[in-house]
Amino acid sequence: MSERFKPLGQYVYEKGERIGCSVEEAAVELSRKLNAYQMRVERLKAEVERLREAGDELWYCLRHTKRLTPADVQEAVEDWIAAKEGRPNE
């Protein structure tokens, strides 16, 4: 086993915290943690994409201010704020 996971007697420890009574139980626990981290990464990727799209729209509005109405710019700002707060666009 690596330095991170150490069997001590019949228990397995990760960074000093007991994670299982056997290597099999420790593997199940680590698999659960890995799945949770992977789900979090996917949620963060979706959030980044949502913010990027809202930011692109906002940047377009600011760059083309002469051709847009103040209402268009305000709508882009509101969409960006909604994306930042995780609210769906209306």
PyMOL commands that set and color helices and strands:
alter all, ss='L'
color gray80, all
select helices_A, chain A and resi 23-63+65-67+70-85
alter helices_A, ss='H'
color red, helices_A
select strands_A, chain A and resi 5-8+11-14+17-20
alter strands_A, ss='S'
color yellow, strands_A
deselect
rebuild
show_as cartoon
